[in-house]
Amino acid sequence: MTESDERLGEWLDGALTDAPQELAVRIRTALPVGWRDASLEQGSIILKDAAASELRVLLERGCETRRAAAGLLTVDALVTYACELLALSGAEIEPGAIAILDAIGGTLPRIRTTT
């Protein structure tokens, strides 16, 4: 991982340097209170949970139109940064990646099958 003293706020500020301003604002707004002071070890979990929460809201409102594009990009960015922190952590990637997939998959509506 990067410096052990680094906080999620510092890391994400650096990661968002070249991001479009609207996207950077949406990402920061999606995060819970106190996120800036979280450790990088907690960062992947915080970003994963924020992505799942944002996707849940989008699905509840309906995301079939272009108006949902900014929200979907926000979810994508949150997942991407969660994965990046996982990779930087030096920990085993598979359990963290599975947790991210489970969180995102858990927001999707259940499809009924007729067999």
Secondary structure by P-SEA (a helix, b strand, c coil): cccccccaaaaaaaaaccccaaaaaaaaaacccccccccccaaaaaaaaaaaaaaaaaaaaccccccaaaaaaaaaaaaaaaaaaaaaccccaaaaaaaaaaaaaaaccbbbbcc
